[in-house]
Amino acid sequence: MTDSASNSPAPKADNSDLLLVERCVAGDQKAFELLVIKYQGRVQRLVGRMVRDVDLVDDIAQETFISAYRALSQFRGDAQFYTWLYRIAVNTAKKALLDLKRNPTVSENSFKSDDDDETSPLENELSTLDTPETMLASREIADMVNVAINALPAELRQAISLREIEGLSYEDIASVMDCPLGTVRSRIFRAREAISEKIRPLLDNQSGKRW
């Protein structure tokens, strides 16, 4: 689980999203429906990593899109639309948790991939040859990774999830979490160190495999 952070500026919104936003601001309701269809699943997964009560996920996701709709005229395309939308989702979830006096936590189902496969990208990366022994070992490691992620402080958990599961850039994560780029790098580094510490004993039992 290694990569290098890019120092390039955050990319501007892609033309398709920006066009849909412009159409929506101009009064095209269908355009906003297309944005909802495109990002609903990703928003729900993001919210699912912040709240335990699955009954709240859909409500918070819906409130996210309502808030985004009301604020569409403020979106200028200076960053990716999903980054802007994710930040609204995070703020909406935090507000809901504050109102309910609940602490952020991780939902087990939130680590499923975009294809709703039973394994997450983290688990897929750890897969080797499909023998019973290697499949069992990979499953044990993947389970430990999820346990380790669950045990992280909220800010570290959110940062590593946005990076490794949603695939956001460091710049996008900084925008979503509303913090400096250096803070994002620090949180992801600390999260990886904590995860590595948890799974190292399992990895030491497998020759040639290191986190």
Backbone hydrogen bonds, N-H to C=O, Kabsch-Sander energy under -0.5 kcal/mol:
donor,donor_aa,acceptor,acceptor_aa,energy
13,A,77,G,-1.2
13,A,79,A,-0.6
18,L,14,D,-2.3
19,L,15,N,-2.6
20,L,16,S,-2.0
21,V,17,D,-2.5
22,E,18,L,-2.5
23,R,19,L,-2.4
24,C,20,L,-2.4
25,V,21,V,-2.7
26,A,22,E,-1.5
27,G,24,C,-2.0
28,D,23,R,-2.6
29,Q,27,G,-1.1
31,A,28,D,-0.6
32,F,28,D,-0.8
33,E,29,Q,-1.8
34,L,30,K,-1.7
35,L,31,A,-1.5
36,V,32,F,-2.3
37,I,33,E,-2.5
38,K,34,L,-2.1
39,Y,35,L,-2.0
40,Q,36,V,-2.1
43,V,39,Y,-2.5
44,Q,40,Q,-2.5
45,R,41,G,-2.0
46,L,42,R,-2.1
47,V,43,V,-2.7
48,G,44,Q,-2.4
49,R,45,R,-1.0
49,R,46,L,-0.7
50,M,47,V,-2.0
51,V,47,V,-1.3
54,V,52,R,-0.8
56,L,53,D,-1.9
57,V,53,D,-0.6
57,V,54,V,-0.6
58,D,54,V,-0.7
59,D,55,D,-0.5
60,I,56,L,-2.8
61,A,57,V,-2.6
62,Q,58,D,-2.6
63,E,59,D,-2.4
64,T,60,I,-2.1
65,F,61,A,-2.0
66,I,62,Q,-2.1
67,S,63,E,-2.6
68,A,64,T,-2.5
69,Y,65,F,-2.6
70,R,66,I,-2.1
71,A,67,S,-1.3
72,L,69,Y,-1.0
74,Q,71,A,-2.2
75,F,72,L,-1.6
76,R,74,Q,-0.6
84,W,80,Q,-1.8
85,L,81,F,-2.8
86,Y,82,Y,-2.9
87,R,83,T,-2.0
88,I,84,W,-1.5
89,A,85,L,-2.3
90,V,86,Y,-2.9
91,N,87,R,-2.3
92,T,88,I,-2.5
93,A,89,A,-2.6
94,K,90,V,-2.6
95,K,91,N,-2.2
96,A,92,T,-2.3
97,L,93,A,-2.6
98,L,94,K,-2.3
99,D,95,K,-2.7
100,L,96,A,-1.9
101,K,97,L,-0.7
101,K,98,L,-0.7
102,R,97,L,-2.6
105,T,50,M,-1.0
107,S,48,G,-1.2
110,S,107,S,-1.7
111,F,108,E,-1.0
112,K,109,N,-1.2
113,S,117,D,-0.6
113,S,119,T,-0.6
116,D,113,S,-2.2
124,N,120,S,-2.5
125,E,121,P,-2.3
126,L,122,L,-0.9
126,L,123,E,-0.5
127,S,123,E,-0.5
127,S,124,N,-1.1
131,T,129,L,-2.2
135,M,131,T,-2.9
136,L,132,P,-2.1
137,A,133,E,-2.3
138,S,134,T,-2.7
139,R,135,M,-2.2
140,E,136,L,-2.3
141,I,137,A,-2.3
142,A,138,S,-2.9
143,D,139,R,-2.6
144,M,140,E,-2.0
145,V,141,I,-2.4
146,N,142,A,-2.2
147,V,143,D,-2.2
148,A,144,M,-2.8
149,I,145,V,-2.6
150,N,146,N,-2.6
151,A,147,V,-1.5
152,L,148,A,-0.5
152,L,149,I,-1.3
157,R,153,P,-2.7
158,Q,154,A,-2.6
159,A,155,E,-1.9
160,I,156,L,-2.5
161,S,157,R,-2.0
162,L,158,Q,-2.3
163,R,159,A,-1.8
164,E,160,I,-2.9
165,I,161,S,-2.0
166,E,161,S,-1.9
168,L,162,L,-2.6
173,I,169,S,-2.4
174,A,170,Y,-2.3
175,S,171,E,-1.7
176,V,172,D,-2.7
177,M,173,I,-3.0
178,D,174,A,-0.7
179,C,174,A,-2.0
184,V,180,P,-1.6
185,R,181,L,-2.3
186,S,182,G,-2.2
187,R,183,T,-2.6
188,I,184,V,-2.5
189,F,185,R,-2.5
190,R,186,S,-2.6
191,A,187,R,-2.3
192,R,188,I,-2.6
193,E,189,F,-2.3
194,A,190,R,-2.2
195,I,191,A,-2.5
196,S,192,R,-2.9
197,E,193,E,-2.2
198,K,194,A,-1.4
199,I,195,I,-2.0
200,R,196,S,-1.7
202,L,199,I,-0.5
203,L,199,I,-2.3
204,D,200,R,-2.5
205,N,201,P,-0.5
205,N,202,L,-0.9
206,Q,203,L,-1.9
207,S,205,N,-0.5
209,K,206,Q,-1.5
210,R,208,G,-0.5
